[in-house]
Structure formats: C-alpha cells, structure tokens
Amino acid sequence: MHRMEPPFGSRSTAASSGKGTETAGQAAPSVTQRILALVARIPSGRVMTYGDIADALGLGSPRQVGRALARAELDIPWHRVVRSDGTMAEHVRDRQRQLLLGEGVGMVGERVDLEAHQWSGAMPNCPHDA
C-alpha cells in the first residue's frame, strides 16, 4: 500500500497539550492512537464523518478528530473522513475527491453520498454497517 498523504500538513503525532499521551506504566492508548486506529479500519469505498468517529470513541468534539488527522504522519486512509454534510475541506477537496472516487464512493454534487457510503465503525446496530 502506498503512503497516504496527510490531509492537513505533516506534524508530529504527539498531542500538543500533553493530554492523551502515555507514560511507561500506562497500557491504554492515547486519544490520537484510538482515532487513528478507527480511521485505519474504515473500508475502501466507505466513509465516516468527524462526528461519527468522535461519537464512536466517546470524545467531546469532532474537532479532536480533525486535529489528530492533521498531525498524522502514518499510512492511514485520511480521505475516508468527511464533514457531517458529506463535504470535504477546501484545501484537500480535489485530492480527497479523487481518492474517494477511485474507491467507488459516489458523490452528489460536491458531497459524498453518505446514505450509500457511510460506515458506522464501532457503533453497533447501525443500518449503515452493510
């Protein structure tokens, strides 16, 4: 698999506030690690919204997901994460659209067809888990 381009630049994956970072004795993954692990599981041809990911992981805000992806330098499918209305951020829209179309994700105008391609991830009993 080819290295994915980070969606919002390339910065360190360490949390700038220090929150969610691990010490030698802790076994629990950081918030960033949990976000990236879920994003890595999104199947080709499916998408999740920032809010879906935040809800699935019990986070306070979809912005946490955006920050984690902005800092990610890992080979993850960042392009499979979109806004709650199916739109993509302007500065990555062309590349993200190209990658999603290449995976067979349908668009309605400038939006991902969420009804057809949204994936629930870790959320049980969701009808989008086909």
C-alpha positions in Angstrom: 0.0 0.0 0.0 1.3 3.5 -0.8 1.9 6.0 1.9 -1.2 8.2 2.2 -0.7 12.0 2.1 -1.5 13.7 5.4 -4.6 15.8 4.9 -3.6 18.9 6.6 0.2 19.0 6.6 2.7 16.9 8.4 3.4 17.5 12.0 4.2 15.3 15.0 1.6 12.9 16.2 2.3 13.9 19.8 -0.6 15.9 21.4 0.5 19.5 21.8 -1.3 19.8 25.1 0.2 16.6 26.5 -3.3 15.2 27.1 -3.7 11.7 25.9 0.0 10.9 25.9 1.2 7.7 27.5 3.8 7.1 30.2 5.8 4.0 30.6 3.4 2.4 33.0 0.1 3.0 31.1 -1.4 0.5 28.8 -4.3 2.5 27.4 -3.9 4.0 24.0 -3.9 7.8 23.7 -6.9 9.6 22.1 -4.9 10.2 19.0 -4.0 6.5 18.7 -7.6 5.5 19.2 -8.7 7.9 16.5 -6.1 6.7 14.0 -6.9 3.1 14.7 -10.6 3.6 13.9 -9.8 5.6 10.8 -7.4 2.8 9.7 -10.4 0.4 9.9 -12.7 2.3 7.5 -13.1 0.0 4.5 -12.3 1.1 1.0 -15.5 2.6 -0.6 -16.9 3.8 2.8 -16.6 7.0 4.8 -17.1 8.2 8.3 -17.7 11.7 9.5 -15.6 13.5 12.1 -18.7 13.4 14.3 -19.2 9.6 13.8 -15.6 9.0 14.9 -16.0 11.3 17.9 -19.2 9.6 18.9 -17.9 6.1 18.5 -14.9 6.9 20.7 -16.8 8.9 23.3 -14.9 12.1 22.5 -16.2 15.6 23.3 -15.8 17.1 19.9 -15.3 16.2 16.2 -12.6 18.8 16.2 -10.4 16.4 18.2 -10.6 14.0 15.2 -9.6 16.7 12.8 -6.6 17.7 14.9 -5.5 14.1 15.2 -5.7 13.6 11.4 -3.9 16.9 10.8 -0.9 15.7 12.9 -0.9 12.1 11.5 2.2 11.1 9.6 1.0 7.5 9.3 -0.2 5.4 6.4 -3.9 5.9 7.2 -6.9 6.5 4.9 -7.5 10.1 6.0 -9.5 10.7 2.8 -12.3 8.5 4.1 -13.2 11.1 6.8 -15.6 13.8 5.7 -17.8 16.5 7.3 -21.2 15.7 8.6 -22.8 17.0 5.5 -20.6 15.0 3.2 -18.4 17.9 2.1 -14.6 18.0 2.2 -12.3 20.7 3.4 -11.4 23.1 0.6 -7.6 22.7 0.9 -7.8 18.9 0.3 -11.0 18.6 -1.6 -9.6 17.9 -5.1 -7.2 15.2 -3.8 -9.8 13.7 -1.4 -12.5 13.6 -4.1 -10.1 11.9 -6.5 -9.1 9.2 -3.9 -12.8 8.6 -2.9 -14.0 8.3 -6.5 -11.1 5.9 -7.1 -12.6 3.7 -4.4 -16.1 3.8 -5.9 -17.5 6.4 -3.4 -20.5 8.2 -5.0 -20.9 11.9 -5.0 -24.0 14.1 -5.2 -22.6 17.4 -6.4 -19.7 18.3 -4.2 -20.8 16.0 -1.3 -20.2 12.3 -0.6 -23.4 10.3 -0.8 -23.5 9.5 2.9 -26.7 7.4 2.6 -24.9 5.0 0.4 -21.3 5.1 1.7 -21.3 6.0 5.4 -19.8 3.3 7.6 -20.6 3.1 11.3 -17.3 1.7 12.5 -17.5 0.7 16.2 -21.2 1.8 16.6 -23.4 -1.3 17.0 -26.8 -1.8 15.4 -26.3 0.9 12.8 -28.0 0.2 9.4 -25.0 1.6 7.5 -22.9 -1.4 8.5 -23.6 -3.4 5.3 
